[in-house]
Amino acid sequence: MDFAKLDALLQRFVDDGLPGCGCVVAKKGEILYENYFGWADIENNVKLNRSHVFRQASLTKIAMYTTAMMLFEEGKFRMTDPLYEYFPEWKNTMKRVSKPDGSVDIVPVEHPITVKNIFNMTMGMPYQMFMGQKNAHPVSRDMTAHMKPLLDKGYYTLREQIRAMSEVPVAFEPGTEHLYGFASELTAGLLEVIENKPAEMVIKEKLFEPLGMDSSANFIFGGLKERLVQNYHLAPGKKLGEEGALILGSPDREASMVGPLGTVPGFSRVITNCWDYTKLMQMLANGGVYNGEHIMGRKTIDLMRTNTLSDRVLKDDFDNNYLVGYGYGYGMRMLQNKYRGHNNGQLGQFGWTGGSGTWAEADPEEGISIVYMHNLQPNLEEYHHLRMRAVAQGCLE
């Protein structure tokens, strides 16, 4: 296979101002393509290579929900279990009901939030407000207000955060709509309750260690800090490639994102690299087996990548240039309509994206995985990921 077009595209990304990027394409355990472009640290003239690790942000969900589904196939929980069985304070959940005059009633939910609702993001809670965010969801604003005591304290546990959020009315009756966000924190909390240890350790022990992912964790250990790429931001009012376009993120913000186990508030996201994450994606692309080791069941993977949302909900939430053509299963998207999404991939391929600029999908039909990473805020995902996807798929025979 000839990946010259992919080389040319990724080099162009860097030439146009992206700090650095890497990509690995694999099929049935064989690496078909691996290359890295640009810089891990521009100021210190450090070129990007295989060993450098990236912040994954929401690409963490692939690892987390895979781990959760491993517990599912061990009989540790059922999808129909009420959330309050694991978090008793969520038993009396309230919801917002909008009235024709624009006012809002706060009333009890008709049905309790279930495990399925936190796996497919239909429990009704977004993420809390981000710094400087405008036009935030009303529930997001409410979440931020309820989080203030914890934010003022500085450090808080995931369990404290889940308890605080139980007091916030959800946006709708659970299961009726899709709202991306805090459900992932509840899923991490579920791992903690079931296994009686930090979610970060559950993922490491159940998934990363069996796969030999020794450069992957939800926390800094060993030499990962020295291998972490710089966290570049696009300066306000600048475009990539312009002088002064790239600035470094603040040390305080960085400390709240990555650190040793037990130092990052709430649930910390994965740090990994293209090579290591390919091990996970290859396992998912090849029926739960990697290097001859059976990690999880093929049929469990098929369940995880089955669409759970109605056409109406998909039209409301996925009808955009980035997600159109995909459905949504348990923590991941899957390709359902190639034409609508202008997607030259394989129907049924599945994965997710990270807000830091990471992207990964697995194709169980052909045993193929594609993992792409850069770190930039904002990540400019529509520009970079859709081009990368089209070119990488086009290089495959």
C-alpha positions as a LaTeX table, in Angstrom:
\begin{tabular}{lrrr}
\hline
Residue & $x$ (\AA) & $y$ (\AA) & $z$ (\AA) \\
\hline
Met1 & 0.00 & 0.00 & 0.00 \\
Asp2 & 1.18 & 3.49 & $-0.82$ \\
Phe3 & 0.69 & 6.08 & 1.93 \\
Ala4 & 2.50 & 8.91 & 0.14 \\
Lys5 & $-0.70$ & 10.97 & 0.06 \\
Leu6 & $-1.08$ & 10.63 & 3.83 \\
Asp7 & 2.54 & 11.69 & 4.35 \\
Ala8 & 1.92 & 14.72 & 2.15 \\
Leu9 & $-1.26$ & 15.70 & 4.01 \\
Leu10 & 0.24 & 15.46 & 7.50 \\
Gln11 & 3.32 & 17.38 & 6.41 \\
Arg12 & 1.01 & 20.05 & 5.00 \\
Phe13 & $-0.80$ & 20.25 & 8.35 \\
Val14 & 2.52 & 21.11 & 10.02 \\
Asp15 & 3.63 & 23.43 & 7.22 \\
Asp16 & 0.35 & 25.30 & 7.70 \\
Gly17 & 1.01 & 25.82 & 11.40 \\
Leu18 & $-0.05$ & 22.72 & 13.33 \\
Pro19 & 2.63 & 22.07 & 16.01 \\
Gly20 & 2.94 & 18.37 & 15.28 \\
Cys21 & 0.93 & 15.25 & 14.51 \\
Gly22 & 1.27 & 11.51 & 14.23 \\
Cys23 & $-0.70$ & 8.66 & 12.70 \\
Val24 & $-0.64$ & 4.86 & 12.82 \\
Val25 & $-2.66$ & 2.58 & 10.53 \\
Ala26 & $-2.73$ & $-1.15$ & 11.30 \\
Lys27 & $-4.46$ & $-4.27$ & 10.00 \\
Lys28 & $-4.77$ & $-7.62$ & 11.78 \\
Gly29 & $-1.77$ & $-6.95$ & 14.00 \\
Glu30 & 0.47 & $-5.53$ & 11.25 \\
Ile31 & 1.51 & $-1.88$ & 11.14 \\
Leu32 & 0.76 & $-0.59$ & 7.64 \\
Tyr33 & 1.73 & 3.01 & 8.27 \\
Glu34 & 3.39 & 4.99 & 11.04 \\
Asn35 & 4.84 & 8.47 & 10.80 \\
Tyr36 & 5.28 & 11.67 & 12.83 \\
Phe37 & 5.57 & 15.28 & 11.71 \\
Gly38 & 6.46 & 18.55 & 13.36 \\
Trp39 & 7.37 & 19.23 & 16.95 \\
Ala40 & 6.69 & 18.02 & 20.45 \\
Asp41 & 8.27 & 21.22 & 21.79 \\
Ile42 & 8.84 & 24.03 & 19.32 \\
Glu43 & 10.64 & 26.34 & 21.75 \\
Asn44 & 13.26 & 23.70 & 22.58 \\
Asn45 & 13.54 & 22.30 & 19.06 \\
Val46 & 12.27 & 18.81 & 20.04 \\
Lys47 & 10.95 & 16.89 & 17.05 \\
Leu48 & 7.92 & 14.67 & 17.52 \\
Asn49 & 8.54 & 10.93 & 17.54 \\
Arg50 & 6.83 & 7.67 & 18.50 \\
Ser51 & 7.69 & 7.95 & 22.20 \\
His52 & 5.95 & 11.29 & 22.77 \\
Val53 & 2.58 & 11.12 & 24.52 \\
Phe54 & $-0.50$ & 13.27 & 23.95 \\
Arg55 & $-3.42$ & 14.41 & 26.11 \\
Gln56 & $-6.42$ & 12.40 & 24.93 \\
Ala57 & $-9.29$ & 14.38 & 26.45 \\
Ser58 & $-12.46$ & 12.57 & 25.33 \\
Leu59 & $-10.60$ & 9.90 & 23.39 \\
Thr60 & $-10.30$ & 8.53 & 26.92 \\
Lys61 & $-13.88$ & 7.31 & 26.42 \\
Ile62 & $-12.78$ & 4.49 & 24.12 \\
Ala63 & $-10.59$ & 3.05 & 26.88 \\
Met64 & $-13.07$ & 3.77 & 29.67 \\
Tyr65 & $-16.16$ & 2.34 & 27.99 \\
Thr66 & $-14.19$ & $-0.66$ & 26.75 \\
Thr67 & $-13.17$ & $-1.35$ & 30.35 \\
Ala68 & $-16.78$ & $-0.91$ & 31.47 \\
Met69 & $-17.98$ & $-3.39$ & 28.84 \\
Met70 & $-15.39$ & $-5.88$ & 30.08 \\
Leu71 & $-17.04$ & $-5.62$ & 33.51 \\
Phe72 & $-20.44$ & $-6.00$ & 31.82 \\
Glu73 & $-19.44$ & $-9.30$ & 30.27 \\
Glu74 & $-18.20$ & $-10.42$ & 33.71 \\
Gly75 & $-21.73$ & $-9.94$ & 35.04 \\
Lys76 & $-20.77$ & $-7.03$ & 37.30 \\
Phe77 & $-23.84$ & $-4.96$ & 36.31 \\
Arg78 & $-26.84$ & $-4.84$ & 33.96 \\
Met79 & $-27.69$ & $-2.05$ & 31.55 \\
Thr80 & $-31.11$ & $-1.75$ & 33.19 \\
Asp81 & $-29.68$ & $-1.23$ & 36.68 \\
Pro82 & $-30.83$ & 2.11 & 38.19 \\
Leu83 & $-27.95$ & 4.47 & 38.77 \\
Tyr84 & $-29.01$ & 4.92 & 42.39 \\
Glu85 & $-28.01$ & 1.32 & 43.14 \\
Tyr86 & $-24.42$ & 2.52 & 42.84 \\
Phe87 & $-24.92$ & 6.16 & 43.90 \\
Pro88 & $-27.81$ & 6.30 & 46.42 \\
Glu89 & $-28.00$ & 10.11 & 46.30 \\
Trp90 & $-29.24$ & 9.87 & 42.69 \\
Lys91 & $-32.48$ & 8.12 & 43.72 \\
Asn92 & $-34.60$ & 11.29 & 43.76 \\
Thr93 & $-33.43$ & 12.85 & 40.51 \\
Met94 & $-35.32$ & 15.91 & 39.32 \\
Lys95 & $-35.69$ & 17.18 & 35.75 \\
Arg96 & $-36.33$ & 20.47 & 33.98 \\
Val97 & $-39.60$ & 20.87 & 32.06 \\
Ser98 & $-39.92$ & 23.94 & 29.84 \\
Lys99 & $-43.33$ & 25.61 & 29.67 \\
Pro100 & $-44.81$ & 27.50 & 26.69 \\
Asp101 & $-44.29$ & 30.84 & 28.45 \\
Gly102 & $-40.54$ & 30.18 & 28.72 \\
Ser103 & $-40.55$ & 29.35 & 32.41 \\
Val104 & $-39.20$ & 26.04 & 33.74 \\
Asp105 & $-40.76$ & 23.59 & 36.18 \\
Ile106 & $-38.55$ & 21.28 & 38.26 \\
Val107 & $-40.30$ & 17.94 & 38.71 \\
Pro108 & $-39.27$ & 14.35 & 39.55 \\
Val109 & $-38.17$ & 12.11 & 36.68 \\
Glu110 & $-40.69$ & 9.47 & 35.64 \\
His111 & $-38.06$ & 6.73 & 35.38 \\
Pro112 & $-34.70$ & 6.50 & 37.15 \\
Ile113 & $-31.46$ & 7.02 & 35.27 \\
Thr114 & $-30.05$ & 3.62 & 34.28 \\
Val115 & $-26.58$ & 2.38 & 33.44 \\
Lys116 & $-27.58$ & 2.39 & 29.76 \\
Asn117 & $-28.40$ & 6.10 & 30.05 \\
Ile118 & $-24.87$ & 6.92 & 31.21 \\
Phe119 & $-23.34$ & 4.67 & 28.55 \\
Asn120 & $-25.17$ & 6.29 & 25.63 \\
Met121 & $-25.32$ & 9.86 & 27.02 \\
Thr122 & $-29.10$ & 9.99 & 27.43 \\
Met123 & $-29.18$ & 10.84 & 31.15 \\
Gly124 & $-29.59$ & 14.58 & 30.58 \\
Met125 & $-26.46$ & 16.28 & 31.86 \\
Pro126 & $-23.78$ & 18.11 & 29.82 \\
Tyr127 & $-20.34$ & 19.05 & 31.09 \\
Gln128 & $-20.17$ & 22.00 & 33.44 \\
Met129 & $-19.23$ & 25.38 & 32.03 \\
Phe130 & $-15.73$ & 25.87 & 30.70 \\
Met131 & $-13.77$ & 29.02 & 31.46 \\
Gly132 & $-15.08$ & 31.91 & 29.36 \\
Gln133 & $-17.85$ & 29.83 & 27.79 \\
Lys134 & $-20.78$ & 31.81 & 26.41 \\
Asn135 & $-24.32$ & 30.58 & 25.79 \\
Ala136 & $-23.80$ & 27.55 & 28.03 \\
His137 & $-26.61$ & 25.05 & 28.51 \\
Pro138 & $-28.78$ & 26.02 & 31.52 \\
Val139 & $-27.95$ & 22.71 & 33.19 \\
Ser140 & $-24.27$ & 23.40 & 32.61 \\
Arg141 & $-24.59$ & 26.71 & 34.45 \\
Asp142 & $-26.43$ & 24.98 & 37.28 \\
Met143 & $-23.69$ & 22.34 & 37.47 \\
Thr144 & $-21.02$ & 25.01 & 37.74 \\
Ala145 & $-22.89$ & 26.69 & 40.60 \\
His146 & $-23.16$ & 23.40 & 42.49 \\
Met147 & $-19.47$ & 22.71 & 41.86 \\
Lys148 & $-18.33$ & 26.06 & 43.30 \\
Pro149 & $-17.57$ & 24.75 & 46.83 \\
Leu150 & $-15.44$ & 21.98 & 45.34 \\
Leu151 & $-13.75$ & 24.32 & 42.87 \\
Asp152 & $-12.99$ & 26.77 & 45.70 \\
Lys153 & $-11.45$ & 23.91 & 47.67 \\
Gly154 & $-9.17$ & 23.19 & 44.71 \\
Tyr155 & $-8.92$ & 19.43 & 44.85 \\
Tyr156 & $-11.92$ & 17.12 & 44.94 \\
Thr157 & $-12.52$ & 13.44 & 44.34 \\
Leu158 & $-14.68$ & 11.97 & 41.60 \\
Arg159 & $-17.05$ & 10.70 & 44.28 \\
Glu160 & $-17.43$ & 14.24 & 45.68 \\
Gln161 & $-18.16$ & 15.57 & 42.20 \\
Ile162 & $-20.79$ & 12.89 & 41.53 \\
Arg163 & $-22.46$ & 13.66 & 44.87 \\
Ala164 & $-22.56$ & 17.40 & 44.08 \\
Met165 & $-24.05$ & 16.82 & 40.63 \\
Ser166 & $-26.86$ & 14.66 & 42.06 \\
Glu167 & $-28.50$ & 17.90 & 43.26 \\
Val168 & $-28.74$ & 19.33 & 39.73 \\
Pro169 & $-32.00$ & 18.73 & 37.78 \\
Val170 & $-31.29$ & 16.95 & 34.50 \\
Ala171 & $-32.27$ & 18.48 & 31.15 \\
Phe172 & $-34.97$ & 15.98 & 30.18 \\
Glu173 & $-36.60$ & 12.66 & 31.03 \\
Pro174 & $-33.77$ & 10.08 & 31.02 \\
Gly175 & $-33.55$ & 8.09 & 27.81 \\
Thr176 & $-35.53$ & 10.49 & 25.62 \\
Glu177 & $-32.74$ & 12.72 & 24.27 \\
His178 & $-28.96$ & 12.71 & 23.83 \\
Leu179 & $-26.73$ & 15.17 & 25.67 \\
Tyr180 & $-22.98$ & 14.66 & 25.62 \\
Gly181 & $-21.17$ & 15.21 & 28.89 \\
Phe182 & $-21.19$ & 14.25 & 32.54 \\
Ala183 & $-22.41$ & 10.70 & 31.88 \\
Ser184 & $-18.75$ & 9.80 & 31.33 \\
Glu185 & $-17.89$ & 10.92 & 34.86 \\
Leu186 & $-20.67$ & 8.71 & 36.18 \\
Thr187 & $-19.30$ & 5.81 & 34.14 \\
Ala188 & $-15.87$ & 6.33 & 35.67 \\
Gly189 & $-17.57$ & 6.40 & 39.07 \\
Leu190 & $-19.29$ & 3.11 & 38.26 \\
Leu191 & $-15.88$ & 1.51 & 37.66 \\
Glu192 & $-14.75$ & 2.77 & 41.07 \\
Val193 & $-17.79$ & 1.44 & 42.92 \\
Ile194 & $-17.70$ & $-1.98$ & 41.27 \\
Glu195 & $-13.96$ & $-2.55$ & 41.60 \\
Asn196 & $-13.43$ & $-0.55$ & 44.83 \\
Lys197 & $-10.41$ & 1.36 & 43.54 \\
Pro198 & $-9.78$ & 4.55 & 41.52 \\
Ala199 & $-11.18$ & 4.37 & 37.99 \\
Glu200 & $-7.72$ & 5.26 & 36.70 \\
Met201 & $-6.33$ & 2.05 & 38.23 \\
Val202 & $-9.24$ & $-0.06$ & 36.98 \\
Ile203 & $-8.54$ & 1.01 & 33.39 \\
Lys204 & $-4.80$ & 0.47 & 33.78 \\
Glu205 & $-5.11$ & $-2.96$ & 35.35 \\
Lys206 & $-8.00$ & $-4.30$ & 33.25 \\
Leu207 & $-6.97$ & $-2.88$ & 29.88 \\
Phe208 & $-3.63$ & $-1.15$ & 29.54 \\
Glu209 & $-1.52$ & $-3.76$ & 31.31 \\
Pro210 & $-2.97$ & $-6.82$ & 29.50 \\
Leu211 & $-2.44$ & $-5.02$ & 26.18 \\
Gly212 & 1.14 & $-4.03$ & 27.04 \\
Met213 & 0.26 & $-0.34$ & 26.77 \\
Asp214 & 3.20 & 0.81 & 28.89 \\
Ser215 & 2.99 & 4.43 & 27.68 \\
Ser216 & $-0.67$ & 4.81 & 28.62 \\
Ala217 & $-2.36$ & 5.88 & 31.85 \\
Asn218 & $-4.81$ & 8.39 & 33.29 \\
Phe219 & $-1.97$ & 9.81 & 35.37 \\
Ile220 & 1.71 & 10.68 & 35.14 \\
Phe221 & 4.14 & 7.91 & 36.06 \\
Gly222 & 7.67 & 6.98 & 35.11 \\
Gly223 & 9.01 & 9.22 & 32.34 \\
Leu224 & 5.66 & 10.24 & 30.87 \\
Lys225 & 5.97 & 13.86 & 32.00 \\
Glu226 & 9.21 & 14.32 & 30.04 \\
Arg227 & 7.61 & 12.70 & 26.97 \\
Leu228 & 4.41 & 14.79 & 27.06 \\
Val229 & 4.05 & 17.14 & 24.10 \\
Gln230 & 3.60 & 20.83 & 24.80 \\
Asn231 & 0.00 & 21.96 & 25.19 \\
Tyr232 & $-0.29$ & 24.64 & 22.51 \\
His233 & $-3.23$ & 27.00 & 22.19 \\
Leu234 & $-4.26$ & 29.13 & 19.22 \\
Ala235 & $-3.87$ & 32.76 & 20.28 \\
Pro236 & $-7.12$ & 34.79 & 20.21 \\
Gly237 & $-7.72$ & 36.38 & 16.84 \\
Lys238 & $-4.95$ & 34.37 & 15.16 \\
Lys239 & $-5.01$ & 31.70 & 12.47 \\
Leu240 & $-2.62$ & 28.77 & 12.23 \\
Gly241 & 0.53 & 29.76 & 10.41 \\
Glu242 & 0.43 & 33.41 & 11.44 \\
Glu243 & 3.25 & 34.84 & 13.54 \\
Gly244 & 2.49 & 34.44 & 17.23 \\
Ala245 & $-0.41$ & 32.05 & 16.55 \\
Leu246 & 0.77 & 29.37 & 18.99 \\
Ile247 & 0.96 & 30.05 & 22.71 \\
Leu248 & 1.50 & 27.67 & 25.61 \\
Gly249 & $-1.29$ & 26.77 & 27.98 \\
Ser250 & $-1.06$ & 28.08 & 31.53 \\
Pro251 & 0.82 & 25.93 & 34.09 \\
Asp252 & $-2.20$ & 26.05 & 36.43 \\
Arg253 & $-4.50$ & 24.70 & 33.74 \\
Glu254 & $-1.95$ & 22.04 & 32.83 \\
Ala255 & $-1.69$ & 20.91 & 36.46 \\
Ser256 & $-5.47$ & 20.43 & 36.57 \\
Met257 & $-5.36$ & 18.18 & 33.48 \\
Val258 & $-2.41$ & 15.85 & 34.06 \\
Gly259 & $-0.48$ & 14.76 & 37.10 \\
Pro260 & 0.37 & 11.81 & 39.37 \\
Leu261 & $-2.45$ & 9.57 & 40.61 \\
Gly262 & $-4.57$ & 11.38 & 43.19 \\
Thr263 & $-3.53$ & 14.91 & 42.22 \\
Val264 & $-5.96$ & 15.74 & 39.40 \\
Pro265 & $-9.48$ & 16.76 & 40.53 \\
Gly266 & $-12.30$ & 14.40 & 39.59 \\
Phe267 & $-11.54$ & 11.86 & 36.89 \\
Ser268 & $-8.34$ & 12.40 & 34.92 \\
Arg269 & $-8.09$ & 11.73 & 31.18 \\
Val270 & $-5.75$ & 9.33 & 29.41 \\
Ile271 & $-2.23$ & 10.21 & 28.29 \\
Thr272 & $-0.90$ & 7.96 & 25.52 \\
Asn273 & 0.58 & 7.90 & 22.02 \\
Cys274 & $-0.42$ & 6.64 & 18.59 \\
Trp275 & 1.59 & 3.43 & 18.88 \\
Asp276 & 0.17 & 2.45 & 22.26 \\
Tyr277 & $-3.44$ & 3.34 & 21.45 \\
Thr278 & $-3.19$ & 1.29 & 18.28 \\
Lys279 & $-2.89$ & $-1.80$ & 20.51 \\
Leu280 & $-6.30$ & $-1.02$ & 21.99 \\
Met281 & $-7.85$ & $-0.18$ & 18.62 \\
Gln282 & $-6.42$ & $-3.33$ & 17.04 \\
Met283 & $-7.91$ & $-5.41$ & 19.82 \\
Leu284 & $-11.31$ & $-3.81$ & 19.13 \\
Ala285 & $-10.89$ & $-4.27$ & 15.37 \\
Asn286 & $-10.01$ & $-7.95$ & 15.69 \\
Gly287 & $-12.70$ & $-9.49$ & 17.84 \\
Gly288 & $-11.22$ & $-8.71$ & 21.25 \\
Val289 & $-7.92$ & $-10.47$ & 20.56 \\
Tyr290 & $-4.48$ & $-8.86$ & 20.52 \\
Asn291 & $-1.17$ & $-10.71$ & 20.05 \\
Gly292 & $-3.04$ & $-13.97$ & 20.49 \\
Glu293 & $-4.45$ & $-12.93$ & 23.86 \\
His294 & $-8.24$ & $-12.87$ & 24.34 \\
Ile295 & $-9.02$ & $-9.57$ & 26.07 \\
Met296 & $-12.80$ & $-9.35$ & 25.63 \\
Gly297 & $-15.63$ & $-10.93$ & 23.65 \\
Arg298 & $-16.30$ & $-10.17$ & 20.02 \\
Lys299 & $-20.05$ & $-10.09$ & 20.64 \\
Thr300 & $-19.54$ & $-7.60$ & 23.47 \\
Ile301 & $-17.69$ & $-5.34$ & 21.05 \\
Asp302 & $-20.56$ & $-5.69$ & 18.58 \\
Leu303 & $-22.99$ & $-4.58$ & 21.29 \\
Met304 & $-20.79$ & $-1.61$ & 22.14 \\
Arg305 & $-20.84$ & $-0.45$ & 18.51 \\
Thr306 & $-24.58$ & $-0.86$ & 17.98 \\
Asn307 & $-26.51$ & 2.37 & 17.48 \\
Thr308 & $-28.76$ & 3.21 & 20.44 \\
Leu309 & $-30.27$ & 6.52 & 19.27 \\
Ser310 & $-33.41$ & 7.13 & 17.22 \\
Asp311 & $-33.31$ & 8.85 & 13.84 \\
Arg312 & $-34.94$ & 11.90 & 15.42 \\
Val313 & $-32.30$ & 12.19 & 18.13 \\
Leu314 & $-29.48$ & 11.65 & 15.63 \\
Lys315 & $-30.92$ & 14.38 & 13.42 \\
Asp316 & $-30.96$ & 16.78 & 16.37 \\
Asp317 & $-27.47$ & 16.04 & 17.71 \\
Phe318 & $-25.41$ & 14.43 & 14.93 \\
Asp319 & $-26.58$ & 16.38 & 11.90 \\
Asn320 & $-23.39$ & 18.41 & 11.52 \\
Asn321 & $-20.39$ & 18.23 & 9.23 \\
Tyr322 & $-18.31$ & 16.34 & 11.75 \\
Leu323 & $-20.71$ & 13.62 & 12.96 \\
Val324 & $-23.32$ & 13.25 & 10.22 \\
Gly325 & $-23.60$ & 9.67 & 9.03 \\
Tyr326 & $-22.67$ & 8.22 & 12.42 \\
Gly327 & $-24.82$ & 6.60 & 15.07 \\
Tyr328 & $-23.94$ & 6.35 & 18.76 \\
Gly329 & $-23.54$ & 3.23 & 20.87 \\
Tyr330 & $-21.89$ & 2.90 & 24.25 \\
Gly331 & $-19.40$ & 5.77 & 24.51 \\
Met332 & $-18.55$ & 5.63 & 20.80 \\
Arg333 & $-19.84$ & 6.55 & 17.36 \\
Met334 & $-20.23$ & 4.08 & 14.49 \\
Leu335 & $-20.56$ & 4.73 & 10.76 \\
Gln336 & $-24.09$ & 4.08 & 9.48 \\
Asn337 & $-24.39$ & 6.15 & 6.32 \\
Lys338 & $-21.33$ & 6.72 & 4.15 \\
Tyr339 & $-23.01$ & 9.11 & 1.72 \\
Arg340 & $-24.45$ & 11.50 & 4.31 \\
Gly341 & $-21.08$ & 11.81 & 6.03 \\
His342 & $-19.03$ & 11.86 & 2.81 \\
Asn343 & $-17.11$ & 9.04 & 4.48 \\
Asn344 & $-15.04$ & 6.58 & 2.45 \\
Gly345 & $-14.61$ & 4.26 & 5.42 \\
Gln346 & $-16.29$ & 0.94 & 6.18 \\
Leu347 & $-19.85$ & 0.75 & 7.51 \\
Gly348 & $-19.75$ & $-0.25$ & 11.18 \\
Gln349 & $-16.32$ & 1.18 & 11.93 \\
Phe350 & $-16.38$ & 2.88 & 15.31 \\
Gly351 & $-14.39$ & 5.11 & 17.65 \\
Trp352 & $-14.37$ & 8.64 & 19.01 \\
Thr353 & $-12.54$ & 11.98 & 19.15 \\
Gly354 & $-10.71$ & 13.95 & 21.82 \\
Gly355 & $-11.09$ & 17.69 & 22.28 \\
Ser356 & $-7.31$ & 18.01 & 22.33 \\
Gly357 & $-7.10$ & 16.89 & 18.68 \\
Thr358 & $-7.02$ & 13.09 & 18.88 \\
Trp359 & $-9.04$ & 10.67 & 16.72 \\
Ala360 & $-9.32$ & 6.88 & 16.49 \\
Glu361 & $-11.56$ & 4.35 & 14.76 \\
Ala362 & $-11.60$ & 0.56 & 14.38 \\
Asp363 & $-13.04$ & $-1.44$ & 11.48 \\
Pro364 & $-13.96$ & $-4.98$ & 12.59 \\
Glu365 & $-14.95$ & $-6.00$ & 9.06 \\
Glu366 & $-11.35$ & $-5.80$ & 7.83 \\
Gly367 & $-9.40$ & $-5.71$ & 11.12 \\
Ile368 & $-8.17$ & $-2.17$ & 10.43 \\
Ser369 & $-7.54$ & 0.64 & 12.89 \\
Ile370 & $-6.53$ & 4.26 & 12.36 \\
Val371 & $-5.15$ & 6.41 & 15.20 \\
Tyr372 & $-4.31$ & 10.08 & 14.71 \\
Met373 & $-3.09$ & 12.59 & 17.30 \\
His374 & $-2.22$ & 16.22 & 17.73 \\
Asn375 & $-2.59$ & 18.55 & 20.72 \\
Leu376 & $-4.01$ & 22.00 & 20.05 \\
Gln377 & $-6.69$ & 24.14 & 21.70 \\
Pro378 & $-9.11$ & 24.59 & 19.99 \\
Asn379 & $-8.42$ & 21.35 & 18.17 \\
Leu380 & $-9.76$ & 22.42 & 14.73 \\
Glu381 & $-11.05$ & 18.87 & 14.36 \\
Glu382 & $-13.34$ & 19.39 & 11.39 \\
Tyr383 & $-10.49$ & 20.71 & 9.25 \\
His384 & $-7.85$ & 18.16 & 10.21 \\
His385 & $-9.71$ & 14.98 & 11.09 \\
Leu386 & $-12.03$ & 14.78 & 8.10 \\
Arg387 & $-9.14$ & 15.32 & 5.69 \\
Met388 & $-6.99$ & 12.77 & 7.49 \\
Arg389 & $-9.85$ & 10.25 & 7.51 \\
Ala390 & $-10.49$ & 10.63 & 3.80 \\
Val391 & $-6.83$ & 10.31 & 2.83 \\
Ala392 & $-5.99$ & 7.42 & 5.20 \\
Gln393 & $-9.01$ & 5.43 & 4.02 \\
Gly394 & $-8.12$ & 6.20 & 0.43 \\
Cys395 & $-4.65$ & 4.71 & 0.87 \\
Leu396 & $-6.04$ & 1.35 & 2.01 \\
Glu397 & $-6.48$ & $-1.40$ & $-0.56$ \\
\hline
\end{tabular}
